Amino acid sequence: MEKNKSNLSRLLPIMFAFFAMGFVDMVGTATNYVKADFALSDTMANFLPSMVFLWFFFLSVPTGLMMNRIGKRKTVLLSLVVTALALVLPLCAYSYPVLLVSFCLLGIGNTLMQVSLNPLITCVVSGERLASTLTFGQFIKAIASFIAPIIASWASVRFGNWLLLYPIFLVFAIVAAVYLGMTKIEEEIPKDKSSNFIDCLKLLGDTSVLLFFLGIVAHVGIDVGVNTCAPKIIMERLGLPLEKAGIATSIYFLFRTLGCFSGSFILAKFPLKKFFAVSVACMVLSMIGLFLCHTLAGLYVAIALVGFGNSNIFSMVFSRALLYMPEKNNEMSGLMIMGLIGGTIFPLLMGVLSDAMGTQVGSVIVISVGVAYLVYLATRFLKKAEA
C-alpha cells in the first residue's frame, strides 16, 4: 500500500508534464487560424507545423545522450522552460516570423519532453504495466490536444482573439514545472555512458528497431496530418467557415482521448498485437470515409475512427521498443522520438500535393500512405514480436 502511494505521488507530476506535452498538438489549430489571418497558401501554412516537428529529427538522439549526463527529470524540467518561452513569444508580437520562432521553440521543448518524459515513467513502473501507463499518459496529453481547438474557437468567437489559448496553456506549463521540480524521482545511472550519435543511429541497422522507428514516423504523420487537414476537408466539401469546421479537430482529439483512456485498460488485459490490428482497421475505414464522404455526419465518423485508431499506436510501438533493448533505454527513446519527424514530412507533402491537385484529396492520399505502412506493421511484424 505504501509503495503504491509512493508511486502515485511520483506519477502525478509526470502526468502534469504529459498534459503540457499535449500543447504541441495545438499547432494544427493555430495553423488554420494563422493561414486565415495572413492569407497563406496550404504550402506556406503547413510550413508552421513542419517547424515544430523538424526538431525531433535533429535533437532527439542528442537529447537521449544528454539524459545520460543530467538525468531524465532535469531534461523534462528544461523542456517545460523552453515550452513556456514558446508560449510567451506570440503574446509579445503576432507576426508570421515570430510565430515561426515560437513554433520552433515549441518543437524544441516538445522534443526534449518526448524523449525524457516517456522513459521517466520507467523509473516508477516497469514490465507489462509500462504500455498501459504510457497509454494513460497519452490520454492526459490528449486532453490538452482536445481542448485546444475548443478554447481557440471560444476565444475567437467571444473575444475575437484565438491567441488567448496561449496564456491559458502558459499557466499550466508553469504549474507542471514547479510540481515536477518539487518531486524527487530516483533514476538508475546508465552503466554505459560511452554511446555517441553514430552509435545510436547504428541501432537502425536492426530490422526490428527500424520497423519501430518507421511506425512512429507513420503514427505522427497521420496525427498531425489529420489534425491539420480535417477542418480544410469540411470547408472544401461543405462550404462551412473555419469557426464551425474547426470542430472537426475537436472530434479527432475527443476520440483520440477516448481511445487513450480505454486503451490504458484494454492493454492491461488483452494482447498488444490484437489491439494493434483493431486500431489499424479503424484507420483503414477512416481513409475510405475521407475519400468518399460528402456529408458532415460521414466525415465526422471518418475523423472519429482515425482519432480512435491512432490513439494508442505510439504507446504500443514505443513500449515495445523500450522493452526490446532495455540496456539502451535512453538511446532507444531518443531514436524513437526522432521518428516524430513524420510530423514535418507529412504536412509538407500534404501541402504540396493538395496545392498541385487543387483539392484536399491530395492530403488524404499522403495520410493513407502512413496508414498503409501501419497495416504492413500489423500483418508482417507484430505477429512475430508478440509471444
Number of C-alpha atoms within 10 A of each C-alpha: 6 7 8 10 10 11 15 13 15 19 22 15 20 25 22 20 28 26 23 30 29 22 26 23 23 23 26 29 24 23 22 22 21 20 17 13 11 11 11 15 14 22 18 14 25 27 17 26 30 24 23 28 30 21 23 30 20 14 20 30 29 19 26 30 22 19 24 20 14 11 20 29 23 15 23 28 23 15 30 29 14 20 30 23 17 24 25 15 17 20 13 9 11 12 12 17 10 16 21 18 17 23 26 22 23 28 27 25 28 28 31 32 28 25 31 28 26 26 24 21 20 19 16 20 16 12 9 13 15 26 27 24 25 28 28 24 26 28 27 22 24 28 21 22 30 23 19 28 27 19 17 24 24 17 16 17 12 10 11 12 13 21 20 16 22 21 15 13 21 20 13 18 25 16 17 23 22 14 15 23 15 9 15 10 17 13 13 10 12 15 9 9 12 9 13 13 13 9 12 20 14 10 17 17 10 9 11 16 21 16 20 24 22 21 28 28 26 28 26 26 27 27 25 26 29 25 29 28 28 27 24 24 24 25 17 14 15 13 11 16 13 17 17 12 20 27 19 26 28 24 21 27 29 20 22 29 26 16 26 31 21 18 28 23 14 16 24 15 11 11 12 19 20 14 19 23 18 13 24 25 18 18 27 20 15 26 20 13 19 24 17 13 16 15 11 15 10 15 22 21 18 25 28 25 27 29 31 26 26 27 29 31 23 23 25 24 22 25 24 20 23 23 17 15 14 11 13 19 19 27 29 29 25 29 30 29 29 27 23 29 23 28 26 26 21 27 32 24 19 25 24 18 21 21 16 11 12 10 15 24 18 20 27 23 18 22 25 21 15 25 25 15 18 28 19 15 19 22 14 11 17 21 14 10 12 11 7
